[in-house]
Amino acid sequence: MSSLLDMDSNILVSIVNMKLRDFYDSLDQYCEDADIDKDELIKKLSKVGYEYNTQLNQFK
């Protein structure tokens, strides 16, 4: 769903973290299910200071 990647990064991180917290055990699982390019998501969120933490399963 490329429209997610077009969102404002701060809104996007909130949505992604909520999905990861409530429905998915990993970023890989979420990206596959939502048809999102994982590398593009990580790149977009890293531009505004967020990094994915695998132990917490969220962007911080």
N, CA, C and O atoms as a printed pandas DataFrame, in Angstrom:
     atom_number atom_name residue_name chain_id  residue_number  x_coord  y_coord  z_coord
0              1         N          MET        A               1    0.852   -1.179    0.000
1              2        CA          MET        A               1    0.000    0.000    0.000
2              3         C          MET        A               1    0.894    1.238    0.000
3              4         O          MET        A               1    1.274    1.739    1.059
4              5         N          SER        A               2    1.219    1.715   -1.167
5              6        CA          SER        A               2    2.146    2.832   -1.292
6              7         C          SER        A               2    1.584    4.125   -0.729
7              8         O          SER        A               2    2.356    5.026   -0.400
8              9         N          SER        A               3    0.265    4.252   -0.605
9             10        CA          SER        A               3   -0.301    5.483   -0.061
10            11         C          SER        A               3    0.153    5.712    1.378
11            12         O          SER        A               3    0.244    6.857    1.820
12            13         N          LEU        A               4    0.435    4.650    2.103
13            14        CA          LEU        A               4    0.978    4.815    3.450
14            15         C          LEU        A               4    2.327    5.510    3.405
15            16         O          LEU        A               4    2.620    6.362    4.243
16            17         N          LEU        A               5    3.146    5.150    2.432
17            18        CA          LEU        A               5    4.473    5.747    2.330
18            19         C          LEU        A               5    4.415    7.203    1.887
19            20         O          LEU        A               5    5.407    7.924    2.002
20            21         N          ASP        A               6    3.269    7.642    1.384
21            22        CA          ASP        A               6    3.103    9.038    0.984
22            23         C          ASP        A               6    2.650    9.924    2.145
23            24         O          ASP        A               6    2.616   11.147    2.014
24            25         N          MET        A               7    2.306    9.318    3.265
25            26        CA          MET        A               7    1.822   10.072    4.430
26            27         C          MET        A               7    2.932   10.878    5.092
27            28         O          MET        A               7    4.119   10.628    4.885
28            29         N          ASP        A               8    2.516   11.840    5.882
29            30        CA          ASP        A               8    3.434   12.554    6.759
30            31         C          ASP        A               8    4.132   11.521    7.654
31            32         O          ASP        A               8    3.484   10.620    8.186
32            33         N          SER        A               9    5.438   11.652    7.814
33            34        CA          SER        A               9    6.226   10.665    8.550
34            35         C          SER        A               9    5.782   10.496    9.994
35            36         O          SER        A               9    5.812    9.382   10.516
36            37         N          ASN        A              10    5.374   11.568   10.647
37            38        CA          ASN        A              10    4.958   11.475   12.048
38            39         C          ASN        A              10    3.637   10.729   12.204
39            40         O          ASN        A              10    3.440   10.009   13.183
40            41         N          ILE        A              11    2.748   10.896   11.259
41            42        CA          ILE        A              11    1.497   10.133   11.277
42            43         C          ILE        A              11    1.787    8.676   10.926
43            44         O          ILE        A              11    1.237    7.757   11.533
44            45         N          LEU        A              12    2.650    8.479    9.947
45            46        CA          LEU        A              12    3.010    7.133    9.512
46            47         C          LEU        A              12    3.610    6.318   10.651
47            48         O          LEU        A              12    3.225    5.165   10.850
48            49         N          VAL        A              13    4.541    6.892   11.399
49            50        CA          VAL        A              13    5.180    6.138   12.483
50            51         C          VAL        A              13    4.160    5.758   13.552
51            52         O          VAL        A              13    4.254    4.685   14.147
52            53         N          SER        A              14    3.204    6.619   13.794
53            54        CA          SER        A              14    2.159    6.316   14.768
54            55         C          SER        A              14    1.312    5.129   14.309
55            56         O          SER        A              14    1.020    4.228   15.095
56            57         N          ILE        A              15    0.926    5.132   13.055
57            58        CA          ILE        A              15    0.117    4.039   12.501
58            59         C          ILE        A              15    0.900    2.725   12.497
59            60         O          ILE        A              15    0.388    1.686   12.912
60            61         N          VAL        A              16    2.137    2.785   12.028
61            62        CA          VAL        A              16    2.955    1.572   11.941
62            63         C          VAL        A              16    3.200    0.995   13.335
63            64         O          VAL        A              16    3.070   -0.214   13.528
64            65         N          ASN        A              17    3.549    1.831   14.300
65            66        CA          ASN        A              17    3.791    1.327   15.650
66            67         C          ASN        A              17    2.533    0.719   16.266
67            68         O          ASN        A              17    2.611   -0.278   16.983
68            69         N          MET        A              18    1.392    1.309   15.992
69            70        CA          MET        A              18    0.135    0.752   16.493
70            71         C          MET        A              18   -0.119   -0.624   15.872
71            72         O          MET        A              18   -0.504   -1.562   16.570
72            73         N          LYS        A              19    0.096   -0.739   14.573
73            74        CA          LYS        A              19   -0.096   -2.027   13.893
74            75         C          LYS        A              19    0.870   -3.076   14.438
75            76         O          LYS        A              19    0.484   -4.218   14.691
76            77         N          LEU        A              20    2.136   -2.676   14.616
77            78        CA          LEU        A              20    3.136   -3.604   15.141
78            79         C          LEU        A              20    2.773   -4.047   16.557
79            80         O          LEU        A              20    2.897   -5.225   16.892
80            81         N          ARG        A              21    2.337   -3.125   17.366
81            82        CA          ARG        A              21    1.983   -3.431   18.758
82            83         C          ARG        A              21    0.770   -4.360   18.837
83            84         O          ARG        A              21    0.763   -5.316   19.613
84            85         N          ASP        A              22   -0.243   -4.077   18.036
85            86        CA          ASP        A              22   -1.520   -4.772   18.184
86            87         C          ASP        A              22   -1.685   -6.030   17.330
87            88         O          ASP        A              22   -2.466   -6.915   17.680
88            89         N          PHE        A              23   -0.960   -6.117   16.217
89            90        CA          PHE        A              23   -1.266   -7.190   15.272
90            91         C          PHE        A              23   -0.082   -8.009   14.756
91            92         O          PHE        A              23   -0.287   -9.118   14.264
92            93         N          TYR        A              24    1.141   -7.503   14.851
93            94        CA          TYR        A              24    2.261   -8.163   14.184
94            95         C          TYR        A              24    3.436   -8.391   15.126
95            96         O          TYR        A              24    3.716   -7.578   16.007
96            97         N          ASP        A              25    4.116   -9.516   14.918
97            98        CA          ASP        A              25    5.282   -9.862   15.726
98            99         C          ASP        A              25    6.580   -9.300   15.174
99           100         O          ASP        A              25    7.606   -9.321   15.854
100          101         N          SER        A              26    6.545   -8.796   13.945
101          102        CA          SER        A              26    7.770   -8.262   13.347
102          103         C          SER        A              26    7.436   -7.265   12.242
103          104         O          SER        A              26    6.329   -7.256   11.703
104          105         N          LEU        A              27    8.406   -6.437   11.922
105          106        CA          LEU        A              27    8.248   -5.486   10.823
106          107         C          LEU        A              27    8.124   -6.227    9.496
107          108         O          LEU        A              27    7.355   -5.819    8.626
108          109         N          ASP        A              28    8.870   -7.304    9.341
109          110        CA          ASP        A              28    8.779   -8.103    8.111
110          111         C          ASP        A              28    7.358   -8.611    7.887
111          112         O          ASP        A              28    6.823   -8.535    6.781
112          113         N          GLN        A              29    6.769   -9.122    8.938
113          114        CA          GLN        A              29    5.403   -9.652    8.852
114          115         C          GLN        A              29    4.413   -8.550    8.469
115          116         O          GLN        A              29    3.552   -8.752    7.613
116          117         N          TYR        A              30    4.540   -7.398    9.099
117          118        CA          TYR        A              30    3.642   -6.278    8.789
118          119         C          TYR        A              30    3.807   -5.819    7.342
119          120         O          TYR        A              30    2.821   -5.651    6.625
120          121         N          CYS        A              31    5.042   -5.617    6.919
121          122        CA          CYS        A              31    5.287   -5.118    5.562
122          123         C          CYS        A              31    4.789   -6.097    4.507
123          124         O          CYS        A              31    4.235   -5.690    3.486
124          125         N          GLU        A              32    4.986   -7.374    4.752
125          126        CA          GLU        A              32    4.498   -8.373    3.797
126          127         C          GLU        A              32    2.973   -8.342    3.716
127          128         O          GLU        A              32    2.404   -8.362    2.625
128          129         N          ASP        A              33    2.328   -8.294    4.854
129          130        CA          ASP        A              33    0.870   -8.303    4.894
130          131         C          ASP        A              33    0.273   -7.027    4.300
131          132         O          ASP        A              33   -0.757   -7.072    3.627
132          133         N          ALA        A              34    0.924   -5.889    4.552
133          134        CA          ALA        A              34    0.414   -4.600    4.076
134          135         C          ALA        A              34    0.941   -4.244    2.688
135          136         O          ALA        A              34    0.597   -3.195    2.144
136          137         N          ASP        A              35    1.778   -5.116    2.111
137          138        CA          ASP        A              35    2.374   -4.884    0.795
138          139         C          ASP        A              35    3.140   -3.561    0.755
139          140         O          ASP        A              35    2.951   -2.736   -0.138
140          141         N          ILE        A              36    4.011   -3.388    1.753
141          142        CA          ILE        A              36    4.846   -2.192    1.870
142          143         C          ILE        A              36    6.299   -2.606    1.697
143          144         O          ILE        A              36    6.723   -3.638    2.220
144          145         N          ASP        A              37    7.059   -1.805    0.968
145          146        CA          ASP        A              37    8.487   -2.049    0.814
146          147         C          ASP        A              37    9.175   -1.687    2.134
147          148         O          ASP        A              37    9.233   -0.519    2.516
148          149         N          LYS        A              38    9.687   -2.697    2.814
149          150        CA          LYS        A              38   10.299   -2.501    4.130
150          151         C          LYS        A              38   11.446   -1.499    4.079
151          152         O          LYS        A              38   11.548   -0.629    4.944
152          153         N          ASP        A              39   12.304   -1.613    3.080
153          154        CA          ASP        A              39   13.451   -0.710    2.974
154          155         C          ASP        A              39   13.012    0.736    2.771
155          156         O          ASP        A              39   13.613    1.653    3.330
156          157         N          GLU        A              40   11.972    0.940    1.980
157          158        CA          GLU        A              40   11.450    2.294    1.763
158          159         C          GLU        A              40   10.860    2.865    3.049
159          160         O          GLU        A              40   11.045    4.043    3.352
160          161         N          LEU        A              41   10.162    2.043    3.789
161          162        CA          LEU        A              41    9.581    2.472    5.062
162          163         C          LEU        A              41   10.680    2.871    6.045
163          164         O          LEU        A              41   10.607    3.931    6.666
164          165         N          ILE        A              42   11.681    2.032    6.183
165          166        CA          ILE        A              42   12.793    2.324    7.094
166          167         C          ILE        A              42   13.510    3.596    6.663
167          168         O          ILE        A              42   13.857    4.429    7.500
168          169         N          LYS        A              43   13.731    3.749    5.368
169          170        CA          LYS        A              43   14.414    4.937    4.843
170          171         C          LYS        A              43   13.609    6.202    5.131
171          172         O          LYS        A              43   14.165    7.202    5.585
172          173         N          LYS        A              44   12.311    6.162    4.870
173          174        CA          LYS        A              44   11.455    7.333    5.088
174          175         C          LYS        A              44   11.457    7.748    6.556
175          176         O          LYS        A              44   11.586    8.931    6.868
176          177         N          LEU        A              45   11.315    6.777    7.454
177          178        CA          LEU        A              45   11.242    7.112    8.872
178          179         C          LEU        A              45   12.606    7.489    9.451
179          180         O          LEU        A              45   12.679    8.255   10.412
180          181         N          SER        A              46   13.672    6.964    8.881
181          182        CA          SER        A              46   15.006    7.340    9.368
182          183         C          SER        A              46   15.338    8.791    9.030
183          184         O          SER        A              46   16.134    9.425    9.723
184          185         N          LYS        A              47   14.733    9.315    7.974
185          186        CA          LYS        A              47   14.959   10.716    7.596
186          187         C          LYS        A              47   14.447   11.690    8.648
187          188         O          LYS        A              47   14.902   12.832    8.712
188          189         N          VAL        A              48   13.503   11.246    9.473
189          190        CA          VAL        A              48   12.966   12.113   10.529
190          191         C          VAL        A              48   13.359   11.602   11.917
191          192         O          VAL        A              48   12.746   11.967   12.920
192          193         N          GLY        A              49   14.385   10.757   11.959
193          194        CA          GLY        A              49   14.972   10.371   13.233
194          195         C          GLY        A              49   14.472    9.088   13.875
195          196         O          GLY        A              49   14.837    8.796   15.013
196          197         N          TYR        A              50   13.651    8.316   13.183
197          198        CA          TYR        A              50   13.142    7.070   13.754
198          199         C          TYR        A              50   13.946    5.881   13.246
199          200         O          TYR        A              50   14.287    5.807   12.065
200          201         N          GLU        A              51   14.246    4.947   14.156
201          202        CA          GLU        A              51   14.904    3.703   13.794
202          203         C          GLU        A              51   14.087    2.548   14.338
203          204         O          GLU        A              51   13.497    2.640   15.414
204          205         N          TYR        A              52   14.060    1.456   13.580
205          206        CA          TYR        A              52   13.306    0.286   14.024
206          207         C          TYR        A              52   14.110   -0.478   15.062
207          208         O          TYR        A              52   15.279   -0.798   14.843
208          209         N          ASN        A              53   13.482   -0.768   16.188
209          210        CA          ASN        A              53   14.086   -1.550   17.257
210          211         C          ASN        A              53   13.434   -2.931   17.233
211          212         O          ASN        A              53   12.252   -3.073   17.546
212          213         N          THR        A              54   14.213   -3.945   16.861
213          214        CA          THR        A              54   13.652   -5.291   16.725
214          215         C          THR        A              54   13.205   -5.867   18.065
215          216         O          THR        A              54   12.217   -6.600   18.118
216          217         N          GLN        A              55   13.910   -5.551   19.142
217          218        CA          GLN        A              55   13.537   -6.091   20.454
218          219         C          GLN        A              55   12.208   -5.526   20.935
219          220         O          GLN        A              55   11.406   -6.241   21.536
220          221         N          LEU        A              56   11.975   -4.247   20.674
221          222        CA          LEU        A              56   10.722   -3.615   21.080
222          223         C          LEU        A              56    9.634   -3.756   20.017
223          224         O          LEU        A              56    8.454   -3.536   20.290
224          225         N          ASN        A              57   10.044   -4.123   18.805
225          226        CA          ASN        A              57    9.142   -4.225   17.656
226          227         C          ASN        A              57    8.405   -2.906   17.425
227          228         O          ASN        A              57    7.182   -2.869   17.291
228          229         N          GLN        A              58    9.181   -1.833   17.382
229          230        CA          GLN        A              58    8.608   -0.524   17.097
230          231         C          GLN        A              58    9.694    0.441   16.649
231          232         O          GLN        A              58   10.887    0.214   16.850
232          233         N          PHE        A              59    9.240    1.521   16.037
233          234        CA          PHE        A              59   10.149    2.592   15.656
234          235         C          PHE        A              59   10.272    3.544   16.833
235          236         O          PHE        A              59    9.275    3.920   17.449
236          237         N          LYS        A              60   11.491    3.926   17.135
237          238        CA          LYS        A              60   11.772    4.867   18.231
238          239         C          LYS        A              60   12.596    6.013   17.706
239          240         O          LYS        A              60   12.944    6.920   18.462
